[in-house]
Amino acid sequence: MNSNITEICEQLKLAQTIAVFCHARPDGDALGSGLALTKVLNKAGKFAVLCCEDAAPEKYLFLKSMSDIKHGVPKDIDFDTYISVDSSDVNRLGLLSGAFTAFKGRKINIDHHISNKRFADYNFVIECPATCQIVTGIITAAEFEMDSEVANLLMLGLLTDSGNFTHKDVTGATFKTAALLCEHGASCSELSYQAFTRKSKFKATLFAKVANEMRFALDDKLAFLVIKFDYFGNLPLDGSITEGFVDFPLTIDGVEVSVSLLEVKKRQYKISFRSKGKVNVNAVAETYGGGGHLLASGCMLNGELEEVIEKITYNVYQNL
C-alpha cells in the first residue's frame, strides 16, 4: 500500500529518534536524499543519523556532510523510527537489512524505483528521476527548514540520477524541483563538475581501456563494457570509479541497450543496464533478482564471463 505525502509528513513530525538507511554502495541519490533528510530532521529538534554499509565514494567527499555517515546502527540510541531511502528492496540495505527488518518501531520507505517491494509500514514510492525529487517535496510539504547544505545534497541526487537532466523520465516537475533547490543555494555548476566532469588520471585511463574493448551483439543493438577485477591492479576495487561508464555506449548510433559488467570477485559480476527506450531493462534485471527503472536497472550475476554475456544477450533479445 502506498501512503500519501500528508501521512509521511505526519509520521516524520511524530518521530523523535530516527535512523535513516540507504543502500549499500551508495550513489549520489541515496546519499543526497538520506543526508538531506537527517539534516532537516536534526534542525527540527529531532535526533537523526544516516546509516549505510559503505562509505561515500571519493568523488562526493567535497561535500562535508559525507563524513556524517554511520557504518552501523548506533547501539546507544533508542530509535522510534527507521526510514529507508532510495532502496527498492530491504535486501539492498546490505548488512543493515536485518536490523531494518527486525525493528519493531515505525518504518518508512521513500523511493522512486518502479520495482519497489513496499517493505515498510509507510511506503511513499513515486516513479520519477530521483528520490531526492521526492524528499524535496516532503521537506517542502512538512515545512522543514532548508538551507544551502540541504539544497546541495538534494541537487546532487537530482543531477546524478537524472543523468544531468538528460534521462527520459525528466519532467517539468523535475525542473521545478531544481529551481527550488537553486533558490535555496544549490550550485548546479559545482555539483555537475564534481559529479560528471572531474576525474582522476586512473579513471580516465581505465575508461579508455574498457571502451577500447567494448563488445557488440544483436546487430549492434546491444553493447557490453567489461571491467575486470585485475584492471584495478593493486588498488582496492571501487565501483564508484566506473559510475557513468555504462551510459557511453548509448551515444553510439544503433545501440539500444548498454550493459556494464563489473567483476567484483571471481565469477561474480555487478551488472548495470541502460536503455534508449525500446527495451524495458527493469524486466531484464528482474529475471536475475535485480530491478530499478524501465531505462536503468541493475543486478548481480554469477558465472563465467562468456556465460553471463550469453544469458544477458538472450534476455535482451527476448525483450527487443
PAFI-232362 format. One line per field, with one value per residue (C-alpha): residue number from 1; x negated, y negated, z; residue in one letter. Coordinates in Angstrom, 2 decimals, m for minus. Example, Ala and Ser with C-alpha at 12.3 -4.5 7.8 and 13.67 -1.06 7.14 Angstrom:
! PAFI-232362
num <- (1 / 2)
px <- (m12.30 / m13.67)
py <- (4.50 / 1.06)
pz <- (7.80 / 7.14)
residuo <- (A / S)
! end
This chain:
! PAFI-232362
num <- (1 / 2 / 3 / 4 / 5 / 6 / 7 / 8 / 9 / 10 / 11 / 12 / 13 / 14 / 15 / 16 / 17 / 18 / 19 / 20 / 21 / 22 / 23 / 24 / 25 / 26 / 27 / 28 / 29 / 30 / 31 / 32 / 33 / 34 / 35 / 36 / 37 / 38 / 39 / 40 / 41 / 42 / 43 / 44 / 45 / 46 / 47 / 48 / 49 / 50 / 51 / 52 / 53 / 54 / 55 / 56 / 57 / 58 / 59 / 60 / 61 / 62 / 63 / 64 / 65 / 66 / 67 / 68 / 69 / 70 / 71 / 72 / 73 / 74 / 75 / 76 / 77 / 78 / 79 / 80 / 81 / 82 / 83 / 84 / 85 / 86 / 87 / 88 / 89 / 90 / 91 / 92 / 93 / 94 / 95 / 96 / 97 / 98 / 99 / 100 / 101 / 102 / 103 / 104 / 105 / 106 / 107 / 108 / 109 / 110 / 111 / 112 / 113 / 114 / 115 / 116 / 117 / 118 / 119 / 120 / 121 / 122 / 123 / 124 / 125 / 126 / 127 / 128 / 129 / 130 / 131 / 132 / 133 / 134 / 135 / 136 / 137 / 138 / 139 / 140 / 141 / 142 / 143 / 144 / 145 / 146 / 147 / 148 / 149 / 150 / 151 / 152 / 153 / 154 / 155 / 156 / 157 / 158 / 159 / 160 / 161 / 162 / 163 / 164 / 165 / 166 / 167 / 168 / 169 / 170 / 171 / 172 / 173 / 174 / 175 / 176 / 177 / 178 / 179 / 180 / 181 / 182 / 183 / 184 / 185 / 186 / 187 / 188 / 189 / 190 / 191 / 192 / 193 / 194 / 195 / 196 / 197 / 198 / 199 / 200 / 201 / 202 / 203 / 204 / 205 / 206 / 207 / 208 / 209 / 210 / 211 / 212 / 213 / 214 / 215 / 216 / 217 / 218 / 219 / 220 / 221 / 222 / 223 / 224 / 225 / 226 / 227 / 228 / 229 / 230 / 231 / 232 / 233 / 234 / 235 / 236 / 237 / 238 / 239 / 240 / 241 / 242 / 243 / 244 / 245 / 246 / 247 / 248 / 249 / 250 / 251 / 252 / 253 / 254 / 255 / 256 / 257 / 258 / 259 / 260 / 261 / 262 / 263 / 264 / 265 / 266 / 267 / 268 / 269 / 270 / 271 / 272 / 273 / 274 / 275 / 276 / 277 / 278 / 279 / 280 / 281 / 282 / 283 / 284 / 285 / 286 / 287 / 288 / 289 / 290 / 291 / 292 / 293 / 294 / 295 / 296 / 297 / 298 / 299 / 300 / 301 / 302 / 303 / 304 / 305 / 306 / 307 / 308 / 309 / 310 / 311 / 312 / 313 / 314 / 315 / 316 / 317 / 318 / 319 / 320)
px <- (0.00 / m1.28 / m0.94 / m0.28 / m2.55 / m0.36 / m0.73 / m4.51 / m4.80 / m2.68 / m4.88 / m8.07 / m6.71 / m5.79 / m9.25 / m11.89 / m14.83 / m15.37 / m17.81 / m17.81 / m19.14 / m20.39 / m21.52 / m24.97 / m27.47 / m25.57 / m25.23 / m24.53 / m20.78 / m20.96 / m23.45 / m21.79 / m18.29 / m19.45 / m21.73 / m19.29 / m16.54 / m18.74 / m19.83 / m16.30 / m15.12 / m18.00 / m17.21 / m13.63 / m14.92 / m14.98 / m17.89 / m18.61 / m21.57 / m22.24 / m23.35 / m24.98 / m27.09 / m29.62 / m31.35 / m30.58 / m32.52 / m35.59 / m34.15 / m31.39 / m33.68 / m33.82 / m30.50 / m31.39 / m28.15 / m29.55 / m31.64 / m28.44 / m27.55 / m27.41 / m28.52 / m26.21 / m23.17 / m24.24 / m23.67 / m23.21 / m20.11 / m16.54 / m15.20 / m11.47 / m11.64 / m13.60 / m13.49 / m14.81 / m15.58 / m16.33 / m16.10 / m13.65 / m14.09 / m15.14 / m17.95 / m19.53 / m20.47 / m23.13 / m24.45 / m21.94 / m18.88 / m18.49 / m18.34 / m15.70 / m13.57 / m13.73 / m12.91 / m9.58 / m9.03 / m7.74 / m9.24 / m9.06 / m10.13 / m10.78 / m11.83 / m11.48 / m12.08 / m9.32 / m10.45 / m9.96 / m8.63 / m6.70 / m8.51 / m7.73 / m4.72 / m4.50 / m5.59 / m5.93 / m7.01 / m6.74 / m8.29 / m10.44 / m14.11 / m15.40 / m14.48 / m15.85 / m12.92 / m10.52 / m12.39 / m12.38 / m8.61 / m8.35 / m10.60 / m8.52 / m5.17 / m6.31 / m7.67 / m11.07 / m13.90 / m16.04 / m19.46 / m22.14 / m23.76 / m20.50 / m19.76 / m23.16 / m22.65 / m19.28 / m20.60 / m23.43 / m20.91 / m18.72 / m21.66 / m23.27 / m20.14 / m18.70 / m21.97 / m22.34 / m18.65 / m19.08 / m17.05 / m13.64 / m11.77 / m12.79 / m9.65 / m8.63 / m8.30 / m11.99 / m12.99 / m10.65 / m12.41 / m15.79 / m14.65 / m13.50 / m16.85 / m18.74 / m16.64 / m17.83 / m21.50 / m22.30 / m25.17 / m24.41 / m27.73 / m29.92 / m27.88 / m27.81 / m31.57 / m32.29 / m29.81 / m30.29 / m33.37 / m36.18 / m38.08 / m41.37 / m44.05 / m43.33 / m39.63 / m40.43 / m42.87 / m40.54 / m37.66 / m39.88 / m40.84 / m37.26 / m35.86 / m38.57 / m37.41 / m33.68 / m31.71 / m28.55 / m25.74 / m22.28 / m23.24 / m24.95 / m21.77 / m23.43 / m26.79 / m28.86 / m31.54 / m33.55 / m35.51 / m37.72 / m38.91 / m42.56 / m42.18 / m42.42 / m45.91 / m46.96 / m44.22 / m41.11 / m38.07 / m35.95 / m32.80 / m32.15 / m35.12 / m33.19 / m29.99 / m28.81 / m30.73 / m27.53 / m25.99 / m28.67 / m27.57 / m24.11 / m25.77 / m26.53 / m24.08 / m22.07 / m22.78 / m19.53 / m20.85 / m24.14 / m25.41 / m28.41 / m29.79 / m31.96 / m33.81 / m33.58 / m35.26 / m35.97 / m32.83 / m30.66 / m29.58 / m27.70 / m25.54 / m24.24 / m21.71 / m20.78 / m18.21 / m17.32 / m13.64 / m12.77 / m13.78 / m12.47 / m15.71 / m13.89 / m12.23 / m15.65 / m17.17 / m14.21 / m14.91 / m18.08 / m16.63 / m17.51 / m15.48 / m15.34 / m13.77 / m12.46 / m15.57 / m18.15 / m18.42 / m20.91 / m21.51 / m24.23 / m25.14 / m27.44 / m29.24 / m31.98 / m32.14 / m31.05 / m28.15 / m26.96 / m27.19 / m25.29 / m22.49 / m22.11 / m22.19 / m19.37 / m17.29 / m17.70 / m16.84 / m13.57 / m12.70 / m13.69)
py <- (0.00 / m3.48 / m6.29 / m9.89 / m12.81 / m14.04 / m10.70 / m10.74 / m14.29 / m13.40 / m10.39 / m12.44 / m15.07 / m12.38 / m10.78 / m11.88 / m9.49 / m8.41 / m6.14 / m6.73 / m3.89 / m3.93 / m1.11 / 0.46 / m1.01 / m4.32 / m6.68 / m10.41 / m10.00 / m7.62 / m9.84 / m13.10 / m12.06 / m10.33 / m13.09 / m15.87 / m14.15 / m13.73 / m17.38 / m18.79 / m16.42 / m17.49 / m21.14 / m20.39 / m19.37 / m15.61 / m13.14 / m11.62 / m9.78 / m8.20 / m4.56 / m2.78 / 0.32 / m1.55 / m4.91 / m7.61 / m7.41 / m9.63 / m11.96 / m13.09 / m13.93 / m17.58 / m17.85 / m17.91 / m16.13 / m12.88 / m12.43 / m12.12 / m8.61 / m5.87 / m2.41 / m0.64 / m1.47 / m3.32 / m0.99 / m3.69 / m5.28 / m4.04 / m4.75 / m5.12 / m5.36 / m3.71 / m5.24 / m3.64 / m5.94 / m5.04 / m1.27 / 0.82 / 3.86 / 4.20 / 6.50 / 3.52 / 2.24 / 4.95 / 5.84 / 3.46 / 5.16 / 7.49 / 4.60 / 2.83 / 5.97 / 6.82 / 3.29 / 3.12 / m0.63 / m2.88 / m2.00 / m4.31 / m3.57 / m6.52 / m5.57 / m6.20 / m2.73 / m1.02 / 2.29 / 1.20 / 4.02 / 1.80 / 3.35 / 0.80 / m0.29 / m3.54 / m3.41 / m6.56 / m5.42 / m7.71 / m6.84 / m9.84 / m10.56 / m10.63 / m10.00 / m13.49 / m14.88 / m13.09 / m14.15 / m17.79 / m17.57 / m16.04 / m18.72 / m21.44 / m19.93 / m19.35 / m22.92 / m21.76 / m24.28 / m24.00 / m25.70 / m25.66 / m22.49 / m20.57 / m22.08 / m20.96 / m17.42 / m17.19 / m18.69 / m16.14 / m13.29 / m15.06 / m15.62 / m12.20 / m10.05 / m12.12 / m11.98 / m15.76 / m16.12 / m14.00 / m10.89 / m10.37 / m10.42 / m14.04 / m16.22 / m19.76 / m18.71 / m17.78 / m21.23 / m22.88 / m20.91 / m22.04 / m25.66 / m25.46 / m24.00 / m26.74 / m29.33 / m27.76 / m27.97 / m24.82 / m25.22 / m23.30 / m24.16 / m22.96 / m19.81 / m18.95 / m19.43 / m17.23 / m14.51 / m14.32 / m16.16 / m15.83 / m12.55 / m11.10 / m10.02 / m6.42 / m6.73 / m8.31 / m5.55 / m2.84 / m4.15 / m4.29 / m0.63 / 0.52 / m1.46 / m0.08 / 3.46 / 2.73 / 5.62 / 5.62 / 8.12 / 8.37 / 6.45 / 3.77 / 3.05 / 4.33 / 3.15 / 4.57 / 2.93 / 5.36 / 4.06 / 6.86 / 7.10 / 7.11 / 3.77 / 2.15 / 3.58 / 3.07 / 0.51 / 1.56 / 2.32 / m0.84 / m0.52 / m4.25 / m4.86 / m3.16 / m5.13 / m6.61 / m4.19 / m2.34 / m5.50 / m5.91 / m3.16 / m4.76 / m7.67 / m5.27 / m5.15 / m1.92 / m0.86 / m0.36 / 1.27 / 0.79 / 3.21 / 2.88 / 5.90 / 5.07 / 8.12 / 7.80 / 11.16 / 14.34 / 15.43 / 12.66 / 9.55 / 6.39 / 5.69 / 2.26 / 1.84 / m1.28 / m1.58 / m4.25 / m3.34 / m0.32 / 2.21 / 2.36 / 3.20 / 3.44 / 6.59 / 7.92 / 7.23 / 8.74 / 12.05 / 12.22 / 10.88 / 7.24 / 4.25 / 0.49 / m1.55 / m0.93 / m2.57 / m1.99 / 1.14 / 3.49 / 6.94 / 9.37 / 12.42 / 15.36 / 17.47 / 17.39 / 14.15 / 15.65 / 17.47 / 14.25 / 12.32 / 15.10 / 15.04 / 11.28 / 11.28 / 13.82 / 11.96 / 8.62 / 10.31 / 11.55 / 8.01 / 6.20)
pz <- (0.00 / m0.86 / 1.67 / 0.67 / 1.40 / 4.26 / 6.08 / 5.59 / 6.91 / 9.93 / 10.75 / 10.39 / 12.77 / 15.32 / 15.12 / 17.65 / 17.19 / 13.61 / 11.81 / 8.05 / 5.89 / 2.29 / 0.03 / 0.01 / m2.47 / m2.24 / m5.19 / m5.23 / m4.91 / m1.93 / m0.12 / m1.08 / m0.02 / 3.17 / 4.40 / 3.45 / 5.42 / 8.51 / 8.32 / 8.25 / 10.98 / 13.21 / 12.54 / 13.59 / 17.06 / 16.49 / 16.60 / 13.18 / 11.62 / 8.22 / 8.34 / 5.40 / 4.96 / 2.83 / 2.89 / 0.33 / m2.95 / m3.03 / m5.65 / m3.28 / m0.37 / m1.42 / 0.46 / 4.17 / 5.12 / 3.68 / 6.85 / 8.92 / 7.67 / 10.31 / 9.14 / 11.56 / 13.67 / 16.87 / 19.85 / 22.49 / 20.93 / 21.44 / 17.95 / 17.42 / 13.61 / 10.82 / 7.31 / 4.12 / 1.20 / m2.43 / m1.87 / m3.88 / m1.63 / 2.01 / 0.87 / m0.91 / 2.55 / 2.60 / 6.05 / 7.65 / 6.13 / 9.11 / 11.56 / 9.45 / 9.11 / 12.83 / 14.02 / 15.90 / 15.68 / 12.89 / 9.47 / 6.44 / 2.86 / 0.50 / m3.03 / m6.77 / m8.26 / m10.23 / m8.72 / m5.08 / m2.83 / m0.34 / 2.62 / 5.37 / 7.41 / 5.43 / 1.79 / m0.28 / m3.73 / m6.75 / m10.10 / m11.03 / m11.84 / m8.25 / m4.64 / m3.99 / m6.01 / m3.64 / m0.49 / m1.66 / m1.90 / 1.58 / 3.14 / 1.49 / 2.49 / 6.09 / 6.21 / 7.43 / 7.15 / 4.02 / 3.89 / 1.19 / 2.60 / 2.31 / m1.11 / m2.43 / m1.12 / m2.84 / m6.06 / m6.06 / m6.19 / m8.71 / m11.07 / m10.77 / m11.04 / m13.91 / m15.86 / m15.61 / m16.62 / m19.78 / m18.90 / m20.50 / m17.17 / m16.51 / m16.45 / m15.68 / m12.03 / m12.03 / m13.26 / m10.75 / m8.02 / m9.37 / m9.47 / m5.85 / m4.78 / m6.64 / m4.80 / m1.56 / m2.53 / m4.53 / m7.01 / m10.20 / m11.85 / m8.97 / m8.36 / m12.06 / m12.35 / m9.34 / m10.30 / m14.07 / m15.29 / m12.75 / m12.91 / m11.80 / m14.25 / m13.25 / m14.08 / m17.46 / m18.43 / m17.09 / m19.18 / m22.28 / m21.78 / m21.14 / m24.10 / m26.39 / m25.54 / m25.99 / m27.48 / m29.59 / m30.19 / m31.79 / m34.92 / m32.78 / m30.84 / m27.65 / m26.30 / m23.43 / m21.31 / m19.18 / m16.19 / m14.91 / m11.33 / m12.33 / m14.14 / m10.69 / m10.12 / m6.51 / m5.91 / m3.93 / m6.07 / m6.15 / m8.23 / m7.92 / m10.25 / m13.06 / m12.45 / m15.74 / m17.94 / m18.89 / m20.37 / m23.04 / m25.50 / m25.76 / m27.59 / m30.47 / m33.40 / m33.42 / m29.83 / m27.91 / m24.74 / m22.92 / m20.27 / m17.98 / m16.14 / m13.13 / m11.86 / m8.06 / m7.44 / m9.39 / m11.29 / m9.80 / m11.72 / m10.82 / m13.87 / m14.88 / m17.70 / m19.67 / m22.47 / m25.01 / m24.64 / m26.80 / m24.15 / m20.58 / m18.78 / m15.45 / m16.84 / m17.87 / m14.44 / m12.58 / m14.31 / m12.22 / m8.96 / m9.63 / m10.73 / m10.91 / m13.69 / m17.19 / m18.67 / m15.92 / m13.77 / m12.22 / m10.75 / m9.69 / m11.79 / m11.10 / m13.68 / m16.26 / m18.24 / m21.55 / m19.89 / m18.27 / m21.55 / m23.35 / m20.74 / m20.94 / m24.74 / m24.92 / m22.35 / m24.12 / m27.43 / m25.88 / m24.83 / m28.05)
residuo <- (M / N / S / N / I / T / E / I / C / E / Q / L / K / L / A / Q / T / I / A / V / F / C / H / A / R / P / D / G / D / A / L / G / S / G / L / A / L / T / K / V / L / N / K / A / G / K / F / A / V / L / C / C / E / D / A / A / P / E / K / Y / L / F / L / K / S / M / S / D / I / K / H / G / V / P / K / D / I / D / F / D / T / Y / I / S / V / D / S / S / D / V / N / R / L / G / L / L / S / G / A / F / T / A / F / K / G / R / K / I / N / I / D / H / H / I / S / N / K / R / F / A / D / Y / N / F / V / I / E / C / P / A / T / C / Q / I / V / T / G / I / I / T / A / A / E / F / E / M / D / S / E / V / A / N / L / L / M / L / G / L / L / T / D / S / G / N / F / T / H / K / D / V / T / G / A / T / F / K / T / A / A / L / L / C / E / H / G / A / S / C / S / E / L / S / Y / Q / A / F / T / R / K / S / K / F / K / A / T / L / F / A / K / V / A / N / E / M / R / F / A / L / D / D / K / L / A / F / L / V / I / K / F / D / Y / F / G / N / L / P / L / D / G / S / I / T / E / G / F / V / D / F / P / L / T / I / D / G / V / E / V / S / V / S / L / L / E / V / K / K / R / Q / Y / K / I / S / F / R / S / K / G / K / V / N / V / N / A / V / A / E / T / Y / G / G / G / G / H / L / L / A / S / G / C / M / L / N / G / E / L / E / E / V / I / E / K / I / T / Y / N / V / Y / Q / N / L)
! end
